[in-house]
């Protein structure tokens, strides 16, 4: 078993044993701990979980979406990525323009509620079709507000200007690798409201560090859904580190993942028991197209892994 995967499994076990029962915004309920850190040596292999399948193409297209500065799910849907649908869909069904079936229990739907799930899927497919085919509808209901892409690439200043944080930090890594200010933040107190963003950033700030020809990254995440979200976050920031390292002529070092509220939702307990009963397998190796000189030129097909042999995926509901 790789040390990388074991750290994640240890986190699951720690929260199951030590977690405090807490209510939450979604009404689902959680087991939660405050303050947890994991360190992944990226030379061991790419930290894509093997105890369940984690879809790299979804991670890659979401990361590229952030990096483009995009905040509309239309790009994601064009790449068959549905991981942000829930928040945009919620915006639509809670609007005055929605005239479909009652979706009052949207946020609390259960995998066992077959009738409601079928109704939900029918309305979601209609929503997706309209986003893809109707630009005006996409502009109104597909945009998630001032989420990651906006903050990374187009941070609004108090003087009416804009800062491209990601572009600036890459330039600084090349020019001044010993800087202690290699930071990108997604957390804006002004924007952390439902009126300005569909979901205030969970992964709020990341910092780079260069030593011995290696680029490392530390993420501070204010809140983490351990079963569904954290595996994506680990792989996404490991991928970002590799991509920036390639542009800067460095090797990938460590990814350090620091979490504030690390929680397990009550409706994920059965899935976690299944995952913990599985044996880990060898980590895959990340293969980036070596001809891509800038991180902003990567496309999904430039990002691949070799040797990925995971156990089957495990489905679980998203708390919205």
Secondary structure by P-SEA (a helix, b strand, c coil): ccaaaaaaaaaaaaaaacccccccccccccccccbbbbbbcccccccccccccccaaaaaaaaaaaaaccccaaaaaaaccccaaaaaaaaaaaccccccccccccccccccaaaaaaaaaaaaaaaaaaaaccaaaaaacccccccccccccbbbcccccccaaaaaaaaaaaccccccccccccccccccccccccccccccbbbbbbcccbbbbbbbbccccccccaaaaaaaaaaaaaaaaaaacccccbbbbbbccccccccaaaaaaaaaaccccbbbbbbccccccccccccccccccccccccbbbbbbbcc
